Amino acid sequence: MGQVDTMWALVWHFDADGQVDHVANLSGDQHQMDTYVWANFPLAPLPARLAR
């Protein structure tokens, strides 16, 4: 399965009322994270992905 060892940042955006309306999760090493995700979570076959 592998491991990911990287720094992470959460960027929060608040609307005019002070409510959270968006959060972005950013990896300090996106290439390492991409490699981990693609190795451990393969995409479903194309027909299944298009059926939604």
N, C-alpha and C positions, 0 to 999 in steps of 0.2 A: 504494500500500500504506500509506503513512503511517509515522509514527514515534511512539514512546512515550518521553517524557522525564520520568521520575518517580523518586522514591526508593522503595526496596523494603526490607522487613524480613522476615527469616525468624525465626519463633518456634518454638523446639524444645521438645518435652516429653519428659521421660525417665521411664521406669517405675522401680519400686523397686529393680531390679537395675542401674540406670544405663544401660539401653539406650534408644535413641531409639524412641518408639512413635508419635509424631505430629509432623509439621512443617507449619506454616501459612505460606504465602507471601502477604504483605500489601503492597498497592500504596499509595503515598502519595496517589495520585489515581485512585481507582477508576473515576470517570466517564470519564477519558481512556482508561484501559485497556479499559473496556467498549466504548467507541466504536471503538477500534482492533480489538478482537477481532471485533465484529459486522461491521465493514467488510471484514475479511480472511478470516474463517473462517465462512462461512454454514452453517447447519444443513442436514443431509440432509433430503430430503422426509419428511413425517410417517410414511408407511407403513414406510420403511426404519428410522426411529428406534424404532418400536414393535415391529419384528420380532425384537428381541433377546430 
